Amino acid sequence: MATPIRSSEKIGFDTKEVRSIVRTVYPFFHCSAKLPKDLLTCTEPLIFCCNHYQFFGPVAAVISLPLRFHVWMNRDMLSALSDMDSLVRLARETFPFLSVRQATHLLKKLTPQAETALQAIEPIWAGFDQPFQTARAVRESIACLTRGEHLIIFPETGLPTYPDGGISPLFSGFTLVGEMYRRETGKTSLFVPIYIDRWKKKLLFGRPIAYPDQPAAEAGETVRNALTAQLLDMAELSGHLS
């Protein structure tokens, strides 16, 4: 199930808008992503949980992970595309070597295609602080998993900020995917931590975490604690724990 695929087989990557954006951002965001053997032998779809790094994490994971997947995204991203001043500030915080002029030029080239490209990759729109959106995202996620398609989730709260090393606390609602997948299919889902090392441009994969046979609240806490521990361990090994 986790066999690597060509980029053209990823959802939306055959559209001209996505191809154009990927060509432009590839030198800045692409990370090496060597899947471990234990993931290559998995027969069930996987739920990848990644650190965020503002917008670096989502872009890097989407263009670098060589699998067919759906990604959880916050719908606020669409409105954020029109705030050029904030986009330029974030771009320069992430890539300090860019001047204001260079960042503005690059973003003006990308943003007209960005909304179409986002829709093309068929994201699962989620709002962790909005229970209705989270419930809908969980339902859509179960449908994707039963089709054999993987998920990418960025579960950090970003409070007080998204750190340059390590992670911020995790939201709680995303683990309901494991609970509902078990109820509807009788199968156990696997949550796989990915630590995105933006300095060495690598996706580091942790050990799969099986959704435990516990009451939902306890199971969710178990998964979140295990994800947090592995992500922090990978951050420390990378020398980036802040």
Disulfide bonds with the S-S distance in Angstrom:
none
